[in-house]
Amino acid sequence: MTTTPVKDGDFCEVVEGRHKGKSGTIRDLNMSKSGHLSITVVQTNGERFKTLAKSVAKKPKDV
């Protein structure tokens, strides 16, 4: 799967992994020592979760 680079403030949907199907705004990007980019996603209801950036796809906010 090809993913577009993400940045803080982008709206995304999780396409694989534990949080598959959830969506929200990307916050708090963090590069681990092993080189994986993890992000915090804030859903519209205020709930937050962490996931790997490779597990998300950017999408327009009004979809």
N, C-alpha and C positions, 0 to 999 in steps of 0.2 A: 504494500500500500504506500502511495506517495502522499506525504503531508506537506502543507505549506508552513513555513516558519511562523510561529506565533509570538505575540508581544503582549505586554501588559495592557489591559483594556479591551482586547479582542473578545468577541462573543464566539463561543465554541460549543460543539457537541462531542461527547465522549463516544467513540465508535468501537472501542474494544476494552476489555478488562472488567474489573469489579463494578465500575460506575457506568457501564455501557447504557446509553439512552438518556443520560442526564445532560443538561446543558447549563451554561452560565457564562459569567465574565471572568476572564483570566486575571489573576493577581499573583504576586509573589513568585516570580521565576527564580529557580535555584539550580545551579549546576553542581552535581555531586562530584566527589573525588573520582568516581569511576567514569565520569563523562556523560551521565544521563541527565537530561533536563527535566526537573519536576516542577509542577505548577500547582497553585491553589486555585480552585474554581469556586466562585461565589454564585449560587443559584439565585433566581429572582425572589425566592422566599427568604433569603438571607443565610441559608445553610451553606457551609463550606466543606470542601473535601479536597484532598491532594491526589494527584495522579501524574503519570508521566506524560510529557508533551507529545510523545509519539503516539499516544492513545487518543488524541483529540483531532478534530477537523474544524477549521474556521468556518463560520457560516454567518450570513447577514443577520443582524439583530431582529429585524422585523419579520422573519420567517417563523 
